[in-house]
Amino acid sequence: MMNAVETSPVPLSGAQIWPLSVAAYRVLGEAGLIPKNTELLYGFVYNKMSKSPLHSALLRRLKRMLKTVLPPGYFIDSEQPLACADSEPEPDIAVIRGSEEEFWHEHPHTAEFVIEISSSSHDYDRSKLRAYAAAGVKECWLVLGPEKQIEVHRHPQDGRFTEQALHGAGGVLASAALPEFTLSLDALFAK
């Protein structure tokens, strides 16, 4: 699978690109110099995609399903930053080990399980996989809304997920990182 952001962007003729650290991104954001609705990936600021009704519906459904099986000692974050080495992606859903109170002064640095919902942003969401793997996220699902499929990425090693699988209609998917969470793809995508 192709990663949309493998290396630094190519500058236009005569243009210079200035990569940002996570700390600089936060300071500039707090000063209002970086628009809201952005995220930092690999030292560069990207505008986040607007959310389609399908994206929002899948997000609500997945959060509701996850809440019913979430074990003690974990919480669900939605569209909040994960502080990675050179990135601060905001996954649609992240299952974090610990309590919410542990993160008053810093963002989580990893997650047990991340879900990105893609209705038209497949390549962009795939580009985040390297950041998630480098941060030690154990499992990442890319929910491909229009295709009614889920790409599963597991076992991070050396900044990459070493196991990938694609699941489609009629399938039942169990999370390795959160074994309590089993999902019927037909139920997820049912209207």
C-alpha positions in Angstrom: 0.0 0.0 0.0 1.2 3.5 -0.8 2.0 6.0 1.9 1.1 9.5 0.8 3.7 11.1 3.0 6.9 9.1 2.8 9.4 11.9 2.7 9.4 15.7 2.9 7.2 17.5 0.4 9.0 18.7 -2.7 9.2 22.6 -2.7 8.0 24.6 -5.6 10.6 26.4 -7.6 12.2 29.1 -5.4 10.0 28.1 -2.4 11.4 26.8 0.9 9.7 24.5 3.3 10.3 24.9 7.0 9.5 21.7 9.0 8.2 22.2 12.5 8.8 20.3 15.7 5.8 19.2 17.8 6.7 21.9 20.4 6.8 24.7 17.7 3.5 23.5 16.2 1.9 23.7 19.6 3.3 27.2 20.3 2.2 28.5 16.9 -1.2 26.9 17.3 -1.7 28.4 20.7 -0.7 31.8 19.3 -3.3 31.5 16.6 -0.7 31.4 13.8 -1.7 27.9 12.6 -5.3 27.4 11.6 -7.5 25.1 13.7 -8.5 21.8 11.9 -4.9 20.9 11.1 -2.5 18.2 12.3 1.3 17.8 12.2 2.6 14.9 10.3 6.4 14.2 10.0 7.2 17.9 10.7 4.7 19.4 8.3 1.2 20.9 8.9 -1.7 19.4 7.0 -5.3 20.6 6.8 -7.7 17.9 8.0 -10.4 16.8 5.6 -14.0 17.9 6.2 -16.2 15.1 7.5 -18.9 13.5 5.4 -22.2 12.3 6.9 -20.9 8.7 6.3 -17.8 9.5 8.3 -19.8 11.0 11.2 -22.2 8.1 11.2 -19.5 5.5 11.3 -17.6 7.4 14.0 -20.7 7.5 16.3 -21.5 3.8 15.7 -17.9 2.7 16.4 -17.6 4.8 19.6 -20.9 3.4 20.9 -19.8 -0.2 20.1 -16.4 0.3 21.7 -17.9 1.8 24.9 -19.9 -1.3 25.6 -16.8 -3.5 25.8 -14.1 -1.1 27.1 -12.3 -2.8 30.1 -11.4 -0.9 33.2 -8.1 1.0 32.9 -8.8 2.3 29.4 -10.6 5.3 27.9 -11.7 6.4 24.5 -10.3 9.6 22.9 -11.9 10.9 19.7 -10.2 13.4 17.3 -7.6 14.3 20.0 -3.8 14.4 19.5 -1.3 11.6 20.0 2.1 13.1 20.7 4.5 11.2 18.4 8.2 12.0 17.7 7.7 14.4 14.8 3.9 14.2 14.4 0.7 15.0 16.3 -2.0 13.1 14.4 -5.6 13.2 15.7 -7.1 9.8 15.2 -10.8 9.5 14.8 -10.8 7.0 17.7 -8.0 6.0 20.1 -8.2 3.6 22.9 -5.7 4.7 25.5 -4.5 2.7 28.4 -4.7 4.6 31.7 -7.1 7.2 33.0 -8.2 10.5 31.6 -6.7 12.2 34.6 -3.2 11.1 33.7 -3.3 13.4 30.6 -4.0 16.9 32.1 -0.5 18.1 31.3 0.5 16.2 28.2 -1.1 14.3 25.3 -0.9 10.5 25.2 2.2 9.3 23.4 0.7 6.1 22.2 -2.5 4.1 22.1 -3.5 0.5 22.3 -5.8 0.7 19.3 -6.5 3.5 16.8 -9.3 3.7 14.2 -9.2 6.1 11.2 -12.4 6.5 9.2 -11.9 7.2 5.5 -14.7 8.2 3.2 -12.5 10.0 0.7 -9.1 10.4 2.4 -7.7 6.9 2.1 -4.1 7.9 1.1 -4.0 10.6 3.7 -5.1 8.3 6.5 -2.7 5.6 5.3 0.1 8.2 5.5 -0.4 8.3 9.3 0.4 4.6 9.7 4.2 5.3 10.0 3.6 7.8 12.8 1.3 5.3 14.7 3.7 2.4 14.2 6.7 4.6 15.4 4.7 5.6 18.5 4.0 1.9 19.3 0.3 1.8 18.6 -0.4 -1.9 18.7 -3.2 -2.0 16.1 -4.7 0.5 13.6 -7.9 0.0 11.6 -8.6 2.1 8.5 -12.4 1.9 8.0 -13.0 2.4 4.3 -16.5 3.7 4.3 -17.6 3.6 0.6 -16.0 0.2 0.1 -17.4 -1.3 3.3 -14.0 -2.7 4.2 -11.5 -2.4 7.0 -7.8 -2.5 6.6 -6.1 -3.9 9.7 -2.5 -3.0 10.6 -0.8 -4.8 13.5 2.5 -5.5 15.1 4.6 -2.2 14.9 8.3 -2.7 14.3 10.9 -0.2 13.1 8.3 2.4 12.3 6.1 0.1 10.2 3.3 -2.3 10.8 4.4 -5.8 10.0 1.0 -7.4 9.5 -1.7 -6.1 7.2 -5.1 -7.6 6.3 -8.2 -6.5 4.5 -11.7 -7.5 5.7 -14.9 -7.0 3.9 -18.7 -7.8 3.8 -19.8 -10.8 5.8 -16.7 -10.7 7.9 -16.3 -10.6 11.7 -13.2 -8.8 12.9 -11.7 -9.1 16.4 -9.2 -6.7 17.7 -5.9 -8.2 18.8 -5.1 -5.1 21.0 -8.5 -5.0 22.6 -9.7 -8.7 22.5 -13.1 -7.7 24.0 -13.9 -5.9 20.8 -15.4 -8.0 18.1 -17.1 -6.4 15.1 -19.5 -7.7 12.5 -18.7 -5.6 9.3 -22.3 -6.1 8.1 -23.6 -4.6 11.4 -21.1 -1.7 11.2 -22.1 -0.7 7.7 -25.9 -1.5 8.0 -28.1 1.5 7.2 
